[in-house]
Amino acid sequence: MYQEELEVAIKASRIGGGILNDLFGRVKNIVKKGEIDLVTEADIRAEMEIINIISEAFPNDHILAEEGGEKENASHHSKRTWLIDPLDGTTNFAHGFPFFAASLALEERGELVLGVVYLPHMDELFCATKGGGAFLNHRPISVSRVEKIDEALVATGFPYDIHTKYRSVLDLFQKVIVKAQGVRRPGSAAIDLCYVAAGRFDAFWEEGLKPWDTAAGALIVREAGGRVTTYQGGPYDPYQSTIVASNSLLHQTMLDIINSPHPS
């Protein structure tokens, strides 16, 4: 199921990723969308190409993309929405740090059914369809079996408004870092989620993300045997403001830490 959509999404991600690779290290035009939120010509060019490929294949689908490339179908009532981030990890990309990805997800009747995340610099393609399992370069992947937080490598990211809410974000960071074996902050939520799916990370948490940041990666985690919720443990929704993903075994521990009182 969704084989045609998956093939088109993979094609779009690879072509978009090729644009990113071609421009990597050569970006000249960088614009600030916010205090620390960037957009480059790579974001714009990759998004345009990805949208063109998706729109040509599925002209009746709605598209919601990070850089404003939004397209409604003719009837304005499409039951399918593509959530597209042409360049997740723009700050990394702009600084020449090769940890970035193109992320595409398909939502049908409010449910995520397809996710593709492509890391062009590493040529790693993560993908999943609902009920079809998760794959890295077409080989099945699964989450880790780590059960203890003090043996876990976990990841997080900081919201773009951290300068105005740093205390609560750093308080939470402190609560996790004193429990986990290690914490990493690589700078791409889409990749962090895929790394949970592949067992490279054991858990991930972040707040203040957009739907296109997490939709594809969240489905890939689920299909790899992991669990994804909000900070409160509620059902994951790409339009919610918080996300916790794990190998399932560590999930309740992560929720307990996140929701525990901060030591005075």
C-alpha positions as CSV (number, residue, x, y, z in Angstrom):
1,M,0.0,0.0,0.0
2,Y,1.2,3.5,-0.8
3,Q,3.9,2.1,-3.1
4,E,3.4,4.8,-5.8
5,E,3.4,7.5,-3.2
6,L,6.6,6.1,-1.6
7,E,8.4,5.9,-4.9
8,V,7.4,9.5,-5.7
9,A,8.5,10.7,-2.3
10,I,11.8,8.9,-2.5
11,K,12.4,10.5,-6.0
12,A,11.5,13.9,-4.7
13,S,13.7,13.6,-1.6
14,R,16.7,12.5,-3.6
15,I,16.3,15.3,-6.2
16,G,15.8,17.8,-3.4
17,G,18.7,16.4,-1.5
18,G,20.9,16.6,-4.7
19,I,20.2,20.3,-4.8
20,L,21.2,20.6,-1.1
21,N,24.5,18.7,-1.8
22,D,25.3,20.9,-4.8
23,L,24.9,24.0,-2.7
24,F,26.5,22.7,0.5
25,G,29.5,24.9,1.4
26,R,28.6,27.4,-1.3
27,V,25.6,29.2,0.2
28,K,25.7,33.0,-0.2
29,N,22.1,34.1,0.5
30,I,21.1,33.5,4.1
31,V,18.0,35.2,5.5
32,K,16.8,35.3,9.1
33,K,13.1,34.3,9.6
34,G,13.5,34.9,13.3
35,E,16.3,35.7,15.8
36,I,18.1,32.4,15.1
37,D,15.8,30.8,12.4
38,L,17.5,30.8,9.0
39,V,16.4,30.2,5.4
40,T,18.8,29.8,2.5
41,E,18.5,29.6,-1.3
42,A,19.0,25.9,-0.8
43,D,15.8,25.6,1.2
44,I,13.8,27.5,-1.4
45,R,15.2,25.7,-4.5
46,A,14.9,22.2,-2.9
47,E,11.3,23.0,-1.8
48,M,10.2,24.2,-5.2
49,E,11.6,21.0,-6.9
50,I,10.0,18.7,-4.3
51,I,6.7,20.4,-4.5
52,N,6.7,20.3,-8.3
53,I,7.4,16.5,-8.3
54,I,4.7,15.8,-5.7
55,S,2.1,18.1,-7.4
56,E,2.7,16.5,-10.8
57,A,2.2,13.0,-9.5
58,F,-0.7,13.9,-7.1
59,P,-2.4,17.1,-8.3
60,N,-5.4,16.8,-6.0
61,D,-3.3,16.5,-2.8
62,H,-2.8,19.4,-0.4
63,I,0.8,20.5,0.4
64,L,2.1,22.1,3.5
65,A,5.8,23.0,3.3
66,E,8.1,25.0,5.6
67,E,9.1,27.8,3.3
68,G,5.6,28.8,2.4
69,G,5.2,26.5,-0.5
70,E,1.6,25.7,0.3
71,K,-0.8,24.4,-2.4
72,E,-4.5,23.5,-2.1
73,N,-6.1,21.2,-4.5
74,A,-8.8,22.6,-6.7
75,S,-11.7,21.7,-4.4
76,H,-9.9,22.9,-1.2
77,H,-11.1,19.7,0.5
78,S,-8.2,17.2,-0.1
79,K,-8.2,14.4,2.4
80,R,-4.4,14.0,1.9
81,T,-1.7,16.4,2.9
82,W,2.0,16.3,2.2
83,L,4.1,17.8,5.0
84,I,7.5,18.9,3.6
85,D,10.7,20.2,5.1
86,P,13.1,20.6,2.2
87,L,16.0,21.2,4.5
88,D,15.8,20.2,8.2
89,G,19.0,21.4,9.8
90,T,19.3,24.7,8.0
91,T,21.6,26.3,10.6
92,N,23.9,23.2,10.3
93,F,23.8,23.5,6.5
94,A,24.6,27.3,6.6
95,H,27.6,26.7,8.8
96,G,29.0,23.8,6.8
97,F,28.1,21.1,9.4
98,P,27.0,18.1,7.3
99,F,24.0,17.0,9.4
100,F,20.9,17.9,7.5
101,A,18.0,16.2,5.6
102,A,15.0,16.5,3.4
103,S,11.8,15.3,5.1
104,L,8.5,14.3,3.5
105,A,5.4,12.8,5.1
106,L,1.9,12.0,3.8
107,E,-1.1,12.5,6.1
108,E,-4.4,10.9,5.0
109,R,-7.6,11.7,6.8
110,G,-5.6,12.9,9.8
111,E,-3.3,9.9,10.0
112,L,0.3,9.6,9.0
113,V,0.7,6.9,6.4
114,L,4.1,7.6,4.8
115,G,7.4,9.1,5.8
116,V,10.7,9.6,4.0
117,V,13.8,11.3,5.4
118,Y,16.9,11.6,3.2
119,L,20.4,12.6,4.4
120,P,22.1,13.6,1.1
121,H,25.6,14.2,2.5
122,M,25.6,10.7,4.0
123,D,23.4,9.1,1.3
124,E,21.1,7.6,3.9
125,L,17.4,7.1,3.0
126,F,15.0,6.4,5.9
127,C,11.5,5.5,4.9
128,A,8.3,3.9,6.3
129,T,4.7,3.3,5.3
130,K,1.9,2.6,7.8
131,G,2.0,-1.1,8.7
132,G,4.9,-1.7,6.3
133,G,7.9,-1.4,8.6
134,A,10.8,1.0,8.6
135,F,13.9,0.9,6.4
136,L,17.3,2.5,6.0
137,N,18.6,2.2,2.4
138,H,15.9,-0.5,1.8
139,R,17.1,-2.6,4.7
140,P,14.7,-3.1,7.7
141,I,15.6,-1.2,10.9
142,S,14.3,-1.5,14.5
143,V,14.7,0.5,17.7
144,S,17.2,-0.4,20.4
145,R,16.6,-2.7,23.3
146,V,18.1,-0.5,26.0
147,E,16.0,-0.6,29.1
148,K,17.9,1.6,31.6
149,I,18.2,5.4,31.3
150,D,21.7,5.4,32.6
151,E,22.7,3.2,29.7
152,A,20.9,5.3,27.1
153,L,22.1,7.8,24.5
154,V,19.3,10.3,24.0
155,A,18.9,13.4,21.8
156,T,17.1,16.7,22.0
157,G,17.0,20.1,20.3
158,F,16.3,23.6,21.4
159,P,13.4,25.7,20.1
160,Y,14.0,28.8,18.0
161,D,12.6,31.0,20.8
162,I,15.1,29.6,23.4
163,H,16.5,33.1,24.0
164,T,13.2,34.1,25.5
165,K,12.4,30.8,27.4
166,Y,15.8,29.4,28.1
167,R,15.2,28.7,31.7
168,S,12.5,26.0,31.2
169,V,14.3,24.4,28.3
170,L,17.6,24.2,30.2
171,D,15.9,23.0,33.4
172,L,14.5,20.1,31.4
173,F,17.8,19.5,29.8
174,Q,19.4,19.3,33.2
175,K,16.9,16.8,34.4
176,V,17.7,14.4,31.6
177,I,21.4,14.9,31.4
178,V,22.0,13.8,35.0
179,K,20.1,10.6,34.4
180,A,21.1,9.5,30.9
181,Q,24.4,8.0,29.8
182,G,24.7,10.7,27.2
183,V,22.8,13.5,25.6
184,R,23.3,14.8,22.1
185,R,22.0,17.9,20.4
186,P,22.7,17.5,16.6
187,G,20.3,20.1,15.2
188,S,17.8,18.1,13.1
189,A,14.7,16.7,14.6
190,A,14.0,14.6,11.5
191,I,17.3,12.9,11.7
192,D,17.1,12.5,15.5
193,L,13.9,10.6,15.1
194,C,15.3,8.4,12.4
195,Y,18.3,7.7,14.6
196,V,15.9,6.5,17.3
197,A,14.2,4.3,14.7
198,A,17.6,2.8,13.8
199,G,18.7,2.3,17.4
200,R,21.5,4.9,17.2
201,F,19.6,6.9,19.8
202,D,17.4,5.4,22.5
203,A,15.1,8.4,23.0
204,F,14.5,11.9,21.8
205,W,12.5,14.9,23.2
206,E,11.9,18.4,22.0
207,E,9.3,21.2,22.0
208,G,8.4,24.1,19.7
209,L,8.6,22.0,16.5
210,K,6.5,22.4,13.4
211,P,4.5,19.6,11.7
212,W,7.0,19.1,8.9
213,D,9.8,18.7,11.4
214,T,8.5,15.5,13.0
215,A,5.8,13.9,10.8
216,A,8.0,11.7,8.7
217,G,10.4,10.8,11.5
218,A,7.6,10.0,13.9
219,L,6.1,7.4,11.6
220,I,9.5,5.9,10.9
221,V,10.0,5.5,14.7
222,R,6.6,3.8,15.1
223,E,7.2,1.4,12.2
224,A,10.6,0.5,13.7
225,G,8.9,-0.6,17.0
226,G,9.2,2.7,18.9
227,R,6.7,4.9,20.7
228,V,5.9,8.5,20.1
229,T,3.8,10.8,22.4
230,T,3.6,14.3,23.7
231,Y,5.4,15.4,26.9
232,Q,2.2,14.4,28.8
233,G,2.1,11.0,27.3
234,G,-0.8,11.8,25.0
235,P,-1.1,10.6,21.4
236,Y,1.5,12.1,19.1
237,D,0.1,14.7,16.7
238,P,2.4,16.6,14.4
239,Y,0.5,19.8,15.2
240,Q,1.2,19.5,18.9
241,S,4.1,21.5,20.4
242,T,5.9,18.7,22.2
243,I,7.3,15.3,21.2
244,V,8.9,12.3,23.0
245,A,10.1,9.4,21.0
246,S,11.8,6.3,22.3
247,N,12.5,2.6,21.8
248,S,9.2,2.0,23.9
249,L,11.2,0.4,26.8
250,L,12.4,3.8,28.0
251,H,9.3,5.8,27.3
252,Q,7.7,5.9,30.7
253,T,11.1,6.7,32.2
254,M,11.5,9.6,29.8
255,L,8.0,10.9,30.6
256,D,8.6,10.6,34.4
257,I,11.8,12.6,34.1
258,I,10.2,15.3,31.8
259,N,7.3,15.7,34.2
260,S,9.2,15.5,37.4
261,P,9.6,18.7,39.5
262,H,12.9,20.5,39.0
263,P,15.2,20.1,42.0
264,S,15.6,23.3,43.8
